[in-house]
Every structure is written in structure tokens, then in C-alpha cells.
């Protein structure tokens, strides 16, 4: 398992906090593991919660009509890279 970057660690903490993931520590989220359909058990409602949390924290919106959402939400690493490329603050 590869280690999280500082940006991934920050994002993992945001996910755990905003989704109230009980029994999951930010360091438990493998950077390249699938966010959906994997061990975390996230669903489409969680995707909306993640989009809202990202919007509040990083100053840009993840749009539901984006054709790249499957890739963007594919893993912690993919989501973090997308945020780093698009964040306002």
C-alpha cells in the first residue's frame, strides 16, 4: 500500500469527518483503493456529501454532469489530484 501525500491526508480527514465514517481513521484510506464499491461502502448520497464538503473547503464545485466523475471519484488519489488542479484557495 502506498502512503498518502499531505494533500491526500487532508482530504481523507475531510471525508472521514464529513461522512461520519465510524471506525475509519484518515490513514486507513488507501490512496489508490476505490472510494465506491470498496471497503468504505460509499454510495451516491456520499458522493453528494463529498461534493459539498469539497466545495466548502476548496472553493470549487464538483459537478454531477461531469463526464469524468467516474475517474475523479475513483480513488482518494484521483480526487485529491483533481482538487489540487482546480482548487481556488
C-alpha positions in Angstrom: 0.0 0.0 0.0 1.4 3.4 -0.9 1.5 6.2 1.6 -0.8 9.3 1.4 0.6 12.6 0.4 -0.1 15.6 2.7 -2.9 16.7 0.4 -4.4 13.2 0.4 -4.2 13.0 4.2 -6.1 16.3 4.4 -8.7 15.1 2.0 -9.0 11.7 3.8 -9.6 13.6 7.1 -12.3 15.7 5.4 -14.0 12.5 4.1 -14.0 10.8 7.4 -15.3 13.9 9.2 -18.0 14.9 6.6 -19.2 11.4 6.1 -19.1 10.4 9.8 -17.2 7.2 8.9 -17.2 5.4 12.2 -14.2 3.2 12.9 -12.3 4.6 10.0 -9.2 6.8 10.5 -8.0 9.0 7.7 -4.8 7.0 7.5 -6.9 3.8 6.9 -8.0 5.1 3.4 -5.6 3.6 0.9 -4.7 6.3 -1.7 -5.4 4.1 -4.7 -8.3 2.0 -3.4 -11.7 2.6 -4.9 -13.8 5.1 -2.9 -17.1 3.5 -4.1 -17.8 -0.2 -4.1 -14.8 -0.9 -1.9 -14.2 -1.3 1.8 -15.6 2.1 2.7 -19.1 1.2 1.4 -19.7 4.7 0.0 -22.8 5.3 -2.2 -24.3 8.1 -4.4 -25.5 10.0 -1.3 -21.9 10.0 0.0 -20.8 11.4 -3.4 -23.1 14.4 -2.9 -21.8 14.9 0.7 -18.2 14.7 -0.7 -19.0 17.3 -3.4 -20.5 19.7 -0.8 -17.5 19.3 1.6 -15.0 19.8 -1.3 -17.0 22.9 -2.4 -16.9 24.4 1.1 -13.2 23.6 1.8 -11.6 24.1 -1.6 -13.7 26.7 -3.3 -14.9 25.0 -6.4 -17.8 22.7 -7.3 -17.7 19.1 -8.4 -20.5 18.9 -11.0 -22.8 15.9 -11.2 -22.9 16.2 -15.0 -19.1 15.9 -15.4 -18.3 13.0 -17.8 -15.0 12.4 -15.8 -16.7 11.8 -12.4 -16.0 8.1 -12.5 -12.3 8.8 -12.8 -12.4 11.8 -10.4 -14.1 9.8 -7.7 -12.2 6.6 -8.5 -9.9 6.9 -5.5 -8.6 9.2 -2.9 -5.5 9.9 -5.0 -7.6 10.7 -8.1 -9.9 13.0 -6.2 -7.0 14.7 -4.5 -5.3 15.3 -7.8 -8.4 16.8 -9.3 -8.8 19.1 -6.2 -5.2 20.2 -6.4 -5.6 21.1 -10.1 -8.8 23.0 -9.6 -8.8 24.5 -6.0 -9.2 28.2 -5.5 -7.6 28.6 -2.2 
